[in-house]
């Protein structure tokens, strides 16, 4: 796994841990896990972009339909 993918995986794991702590009611720990550089807007934007890419790739057909 290259360095960029490792960083993405690390942030994903941190996000998962933060969601778990938040669900338990430990809001302070959740915020500490997210860190001061956490940006929810970027997370939502990337998620939407990923979903759009998945949708577009799953609906691709031959050039005859477009």
Backbone torsions as a table, in degrees:
resi	resn	phi	psi	omega
1	UNK	NA	132.3	-179.3
2	UNK	-77.1	171.0	-174.0
3	UNK	-62.2	-38.5	-179.3
4	UNK	-64.7	-43.8	178.8
5	UNK	-65.3	-36.1	177.4
6	UNK	-62.7	-41.5	179.6
7	UNK	-65.6	-40.9	178.4
8	UNK	-63.9	-43.6	178.8
9	UNK	-63.2	-40.4	179.4
10	UNK	-60.9	-45.8	179.4
11	UNK	-65.1	-36.9	177.8
12	UNK	-63.5	-42.2	178.8
13	UNK	-66.2	-42.5	177.9
14	UNK	-61.2	-40.7	178.9
15	UNK	-63.6	-43.7	177.9
16	UNK	-60.2	-43.4	178.0
17	UNK	-63.8	-40.0	180.0
18	UNK	-65.9	-41.3	177.7
19	UNK	-62.5	-41.0	178.3
20	UNK	-60.9	-47.6	-179.7
21	UNK	-63.7	-39.7	178.4
22	UNK	-62.6	-42.7	179.7
23	UNK	-64.6	-30.9	177.2
24	UNK	-76.0	-13.4	-179.1
25	UNK	98.0	3.7	179.3
26	UNK	-92.9	75.8	-173.9
27	UNK	-65.3	-37.2	-179.9
28	UNK	-63.1	-45.2	178.9
29	UNK	-64.6	-37.9	178.4
30	UNK	-61.0	-45.5	179.4
31	UNK	-65.7	-36.9	177.9
32	UNK	-66.1	-38.3	178.7
33	UNK	-66.7	-36.3	179.5
34	UNK	-69.3	-35.4	179.0
35	UNK	83.9	167.4	-175.6
36	UNK	-75.1	-17.4	-178.5
37	UNK	-94.2	7.4	-179.9
38	UNK	-67.6	134.0	-178.4
39	UNK	-131.9	103.1	-177.2
40	UNK	-63.8	-33.5	-179.8
41	UNK	-61.7	-44.9	177.8
42	UNK	-62.9	-37.9	179.6
43	UNK	-64.1	-45.6	179.7
44	UNK	-65.7	-42.7	179.9
45	UNK	-61.0	-45.5	178.6
46	UNK	-64.7	-40.3	179.2
47	UNK	-63.3	-44.5	178.4
48	UNK	-64.2	-40.3	178.6
49	UNK	-62.3	-42.9	178.6
50	UNK	-62.5	-44.9	179.7
51	UNK	-63.7	-40.2	178.2
52	UNK	-64.2	-41.1	177.5
53	UNK	-62.2	-41.8	178.6
54	UNK	-64.3	-43.2	179.9
55	UNK	-62.6	-46.4	-178.3
56	UNK	-65.0	-39.1	-179.1
57	UNK	-73.4	-27.4	179.9
58	UNK	-81.3	-18.8	-178.9
59	UNK	-105.0	4.6	-179.6
60	UNK	-64.9	140.1	175.1
61	UNK	-140.3	-176.0	-179.8
62	UNK	-65.0	163.4	-179.3
63	UNK	-63.4	-16.6	-178.0
64	UNK	-68.9	-19.8	-178.1
65	UNK	-92.9	-9.2	-175.1
66	UNK	-102.9	NA	NA
